[in-house]
Amino acid sequence: MGILEELKGTLGVLENVLPDFFEGAVNHLSEIRNDTYTVKKKAMTDAAREYFSNETALKLEYDLYNHAKGKILHAINLNNNQQFLSEIVRANAETENIAVLFQLSVKLLEK
């Protein structure tokens, strides 16, 4: 289960967890064209959002969504950290110069 707002991150996690099925999925994301849009869309007010998320049957849907979002954001963070550590290990194997390794670490953290 993923969330559309974090599609790139979700696909990145899936590439690592199920590489046989999702290898290269993030790269293909740029090829997808989205021509759908809502005409005359009005933003939901905070009061309306509060009402729907607490006072209606949609409360359970909001609870499920928020739970799934928390889980996928946590997985994305772990995935990013894993990629960061992999880059550090690779760089360490390629160089003995601690200054170069430090500079690479700083660049990776800025991403």
Buried (B, 14 or more C-beta within 10 A) or exposed (E): EBBEEBBEBBBBBBBBEEEEEBEEBBEEEEEEEEEEEEEEEEEEEEEEEEEBBEEEEEEEEBEEBEEEBEEBBEBBEEBBEEBBEEBBEEBBEEEEEEEEBEEBBEEBEEE
